[in-house]
């Protein structure tokens, strides 16, 4: 009887965990749709490029973070090494772009 109660509690725990995970997926998906609509609105509007481009880059970066954390499950335990590799790659890419931009502009 004890084992049956324990498995029922465990099943209820996982059910609640999956329900909460689905809620976060839906919220992040809705936010990504809103960010995409904002980006389209900025591009279609009559705004200067110096205003629009940085905002679109920030919106894209936020969407990438949502993708990594919620849809690629980088927030979960056991994904530390892949997260480290991705962040190292992003750092190397930013550093390379910064170096090349500095060389070209000077």
N, C-alpha and C positions, 0 to 999 in steps of 0.2 A: 504493500500500500504506500509505503514511504517513497519508493522509486517512482510510482505513478504520479504522485503529488509533485515531486521534483521535476519530472519531465513536463508536466502541465505548466508549472511555473516558468520553466525554461522556454517553453513554446510561447507563452504569453509575453515573456520578456523580448524574444526575437520578433514577435508580431508588432509590439509597440515600437521596437527599434526600427523595423522596416517602414512602419507608418510614418515615423518622424523623418526618416531618410527621404521618403517620397514627398513629404511636405517641403523639405529643403530643396529637392530637385525641382518641384513645381515653382517655388518662389524664385529660385535662381533662373529658371527658364523664362519666367515672366519678366524678370529684370533684364535679361539679355534681349528679349523682344523689345522692351521699352528703350534700351540703349541703342538698338538698331534703328528704331523709328526716329529717335533723336538725331542720330548720325545722318539718316536720309533727309530729315528736315533741315539740318544745317547745310547739307550739300545743295539741296534744292533752293534754299533761301538765297537772299542777296547779301551775303556776308563776305567779308574779306578773307583771303586765304590765310593770313596770319592769325586770324581768330578761329577759323574752322579746323585747320590741320592739327594744332595741339589738342583741341578738344576731342577730335576723332581718335587720335593716338591714345589719349587717356581712356576713352570709352573702350577701345580695342584691348588695352592692357587689362582693364577690369573684367572684360568678357573672357579673356584668356585665363585669368585667375579663377573665375567661376567655373570654367570648363575643367581646369585642372583639379580644383578642390572638390567640386560636387559631382561632375560627370566622370572624371577619371579616378575618383576616390583617393586623391593624394592626401586627404585629411585623415584617412584611416591608418590604424596601426599596421606596421609591416611594410609601409611604402616609403620609408626614410631614404633608402639608397636610390630608388628611381627619382625621388624628389630632389635629392642632392645632385644627381646627374643633370636633371632638367635645369635646376637653378645655376649650376656651373656652366652649362651651355648658354643660357641666357646672359650670364655675366660675361662670358667670352665674346658673345656676339655684340653686346653693347660696347665692350671695350674695343673690339675691332672696328666697329662703326665709328666710335668716337676718335680713335687714332687715325683712321682713313680720312674722316672729315677734317680733322685738324691739319693733316698733311696737305690736303687739297686746298684748304682755305688760306694757308700761310704761305 
